[in-house]
Amino acid sequence: MIGLIDKGTISNKIAKTVFKEMLESGKLPQQIVEEKGLVQISDEGAIKSIVEQVVAANPQSVEDFKAGKQKAIGFLVGQVMKESKGKANPALVNQLLAEVLSR
């Protein structure tokens, strides 16, 4: 499982789900990831599309962020993660949100 995290195949959050399933089923981590479709999304284009949708749908949070309220970015990250069902690469989400919000 650590190898899957190191390769970026799964995130730490997804690893928790995989670990629980490993204990319950005795299956190998790779098998669980494949069966349940838990592969982390690291495709920049796919994540950027979700980021842009979230930014467009939450203009108040964007304005709050631009006004210096740092908590607003946490909300936006949460919304992207929700839209991606927790599969988006969190580091890439933060990077792309910063790029989109700096426009």
Stockholm file with secondary structure:
# STOCKHOLM 1.0

chainA/1-103         MIGLIDKGTISNKIAKTVFKEMLESGKLPQQIVEEKGLVQISDEGAIKSIVEQVVAANPQSVEDFKAGKQKAIGFLVGQVMKESKGKANPALVNQLLAEVLSR
#=GR chainA/1-103 SS CHHHHHHTSSCHHHHHHHHHHHHHHCCCHHHHHHHHTCCCBCCHHHHHHHHHHHHHHCHHHHHHHHTTCTHHHHHHHHHHHHHTTTCBCHHHHHHHHHHHHTC
#=GC SS_cons         CHHHHHHTSSCHHHHHHHHHHHHHHCCCHHHHHHHHTCCCBCCHHHHHHHHHHHHHHCHHHHHHHHTTCTHHHHHHHHHHHHHTTTCBCHHHHHHHHHHHHTC
//
